[in-house]
Amino acid sequence: MAIIDYTQLEPPQLVSYDMVEAKARVISRLGELLPEFDSTSELDPVALVCEAITYEIQHLTQLINITARENLLAFCSVENIPNLTTVERKITQEADPYSIPPKVEILEDANLWKIRAVNFWSSVSYGATRTAYGFFAEAADADVRAVAVHTPTLAVVDIYVLSYSNSGIATPALLDLVSKKIQEKDVLWDTDQITVYPVTTVNYNVSAKIYLEVGAIEDEVKERIIQGIDAYALENYTPNASLPISGLYSALDIVGVRAVEILEPTFINEYFNINVGECGSLGTTTLEFFK
């Protein structure tokens, strides 16, 4: 059986639409229906209406294809991500077999890769300015883990950078790389004033009382809870992202647990609030078990 290399295929298009051909077909048909219509004049009111309609249809086509790709990305495996995007996965740590200890290659988290792919389509397809700034800032260097774009007032754009290294705090050199990338003429809007800042990490501790079901093995439950807390912390390790209490409950209230009492962190209106320019970072985890 022949093997098909799907990586050689173009990203899928659910709807294909050629604006130029569509406009020509509409004008030709109007010439048949309306003999008084002057198809040679681009300034004819009917021709202008046709152009506006075909543009809107093309815009709708782009939105349909972008949405389709977003849905495909959300559920695809890591191996299939290259089939859906031309955005390359970052190498956050180069392999170095001669270092002590030897370093292995570390790749960008798959979910972050998916988000960058979605932001790429949005930024180049329909002028989502904040999304575009975020995409190009993340593409500035492999050490950029995530960014948050904040617009406190009109034409003022603050970009907060979270790095893979240095405990998440972006160095001046990294901030300079991001700033230069955003300042490129094909990226920056002429009226926007851009400032790039490092993210401030806010440490939080998790402390909870866990009430076990009869027959539950404490060590096994504890191991799975810690894995869940770590996954929760990693998922929310991004700038300007407040932490939902529901996610922490999901990590704690697993099979073998009959009740949970969260002592830390303190949640207000169902969230552990993170301010603009901050990023929540997990500190210590303390679990007390009761049977």
N, C-alpha and C positions, 0 to 999 in steps of 0.2 A: 504494500500500500504506500502510495506517495505521501511524503510528509510536507505539509504546508507551513512555511515560515511566516507567521502572522506579523512578525515585527517589520516585515517589508511593506506592509499595507499602510495606506494613508489613514489617518484618524477617520472614523466613520461619519458619514453625512446621511442623516435620515431623510432630509429633504434637499434636493438639488434645485437651484434656481439661478438662471442667468438673467440679470436685469436688462441688459442690452437687447437680448433676443426677445424677451417678453415685451419690452416697449415697442420693438419693431412689429411684432405680431399684432399688438393692440392697434397701433396706428394704421397698419395695413387693413385690418378689419374695419376700422372706422371709415377709411377711405371708400370701402365698398358700401357701407351703410349710409354714409353722409357725403354725397357728391360735392357739396359745398365746402367740405373740410379740406383745407390746404395742408397736405402731409409734408410739403417741402419746407414749411416754415416752423422752426422750433419755437417761435414766439406765439404761435397760434394758441389761444386759451385752452382748446381741447388737448393739444399736445402737452401743455404744461400740466394739466390735470392727469394725463396718462403717466407722465414722469413721476408725479407725486405718488400716485397709486402704486406704481411698480417699485418705488423706493420703499414704501411701507411694507410691501409684500417681502422684499428682500430682507428688511430688518426683522420681520416676523420669522423668516426662515432661519436667520442667524440665531435668534432666541430659541427656536425649537431645537436646533442642533446643539447649542450650548447646554440646554437643559437635558437633552438626551445623554450627552457625554458626562455631565455631572452625575446622573443616575447610574450610568455604567461604571464610572469610577468608584462610586460609593460602595458597590457590591463586588467589584472585581478583585481577584487575587493580586499579590504583588507582582507575580510573573507577567500579568496581563496589562499592567499599567503602561508600559512602553507602547502597546498597541493603540492606546487611546490618547496619547499626548506626545508632543515633540520636546516637552520640557524634561531635561535630563535630571537624574537623581544626583544630589550632592554627595560628595565624599567628605565626611566631616573629620576623618582622620586617615591620613595616608599610611599605608603599610611600611614598616621599617624593620626588617629582620635583623639589622645590625645594632639597633638600639638596645639598651639594657634597662628594663626587660624589653624583648622584642615587641613591636607594635603591630597589631593587625589592622586591616582596613575596616573602618566603621562607616556605614552608609546612613544617609538621612532617614529618619523615621518615615515609614510608608504613608502614614496619614498626613504628615506635613508635606510630603511630595504630592499627594493628591490635591491638597489645598492650593499649592502653588500652581498646579496644572489648571485648576478651575479658575483661579485668579488671572492666569494668562489669557484665557479665552475672553473673560469679561473685560479685561483692560484693553485688548486690541480690537474688540468687536463693536462695542457701543459706548466707548468713551467714559467708562466708570473711573473717574479720576482718582478717587481714594484707593480703589482696588489696584489701579495701575501703579500708583506710588508704592503700595505695599508689595506688589509683585517685583518691581525693579529693585526695591531696597533689599528684598530677600535674595535676589539674584546677584547682588553686588559682590558677595564673597561667601565661600563655603562655611565660614565661621558664623554666619548669621543664621540663628535658629528660627527666630520669628520676629515680626515687627507689628506695631500697632500704629495706625494713622489717626490722628486726632485733629479736628479743625475747630478750635475755640471760637474763631470769628471768620468772617468772609475773607478768603484769599490768604489766610494764615494757616499753615499746615505744620503740625508738630509730628515727627516720626520718632517712635521709641523702639530701640533695638535691643533684642535679647540674643546673647551669643552662646555658642556651645562651650567655649572655654571661659576661664577666669570666673567661675561660679555664676555665669550668666551675665556678668557686667561687661558691656562692650568697651573695648579700649579706645583711646583717642584715634589710633590708626584705623581701626575698623569703622568708627564713626565717620572718619574722613573719606573712606572708600564709599560708604553708603551715600554721603552727601554729594560726592562727585558723580556717582551714578544717577542720582535724582536730578542733578543740575544739567544733565545732557539735554541738548536742544529738542530731541525727539521725545523726551519724557516730561520735562518741566513745562507747565503752563506759564505764559509770560506774566500773568498777574499774581501768581502765587509766591508767597514768601515762605521758604522751607527752612526748618531748623531740626537738626537731628540730635537726639538725646540718648544716653544709656538708660536702660530700664533699672529701676530700683527694686531689688528683691525684698519681699516681705515674708519672713519666716513664720510659719504656723505649726503648732504641734497638734497631734491627734491623740486624744485620750478618751477612753470609753470603757464602760462596764458591759461585759458580755454575759448573758444568762443562757447557759447551755441546755439543750434538750436532754432528756434521759437517754443514756447510752452513747451520747456524743463523745468523741475522743478529743480532749482539749488540744493536744499538740497538732493534730491534723486540721482542726478548725482554725487554730491560730495561724498556721502556715498559709491557708487559703485567704484568710482575712488580710494578712499583711500583703499578699500578692495583689489583692483587690485595692487596698489603700495605695500601694505604689502605682498601680495603673490609673487610679483616680487622680493622684498627684501629677502624673506625667501628662494626662489628658488636659489638665487645667494649668499646666506650666506654660503660660502664654501671656503676653502683656495685656493689661486692662481687662482681664477675665476674672470676674467674681466667681467664687466657688459655691456651687449649689449644695444644699444639705441633702437633697435627694440622692445625689451621686455617692455621698459618703455612706448614707444608710444602705444603699445597694451593696457597697463593699463590705459592710459589717453584718447585715442581716442575711446570712447565707444558710444553706442547709446545715442543720445541727444547732442553730441558734433560735431560741424562743423569744428573746427580748434583747433590746439594745438601749443603752443610755449614753448619749454623747456628752462628755464633759468639756472637751476642747475640740476644735476652736469654737468661738462664740458666733452664732449665726443670727443675723438681723434680717427679718422678713425673708427667711428661707435661704439667705446667702451670707457667706463670709466675704464682706465687701473689700474689693481692691480698687484703689483710686487710679486715676489716669497717670500713666507712666510707671505703674507698679506691676509686679508679677509675684504671685504666691509661690512660695517654695517650701516643701515639706521639711520639717525639722525632725523631732523625735516622735515615736509612736509608742504609747503606753496603753496596754490592754490588761484589764483585770477580769478574771473569769469566775463565774459563780455557777454552781450546779443546783 
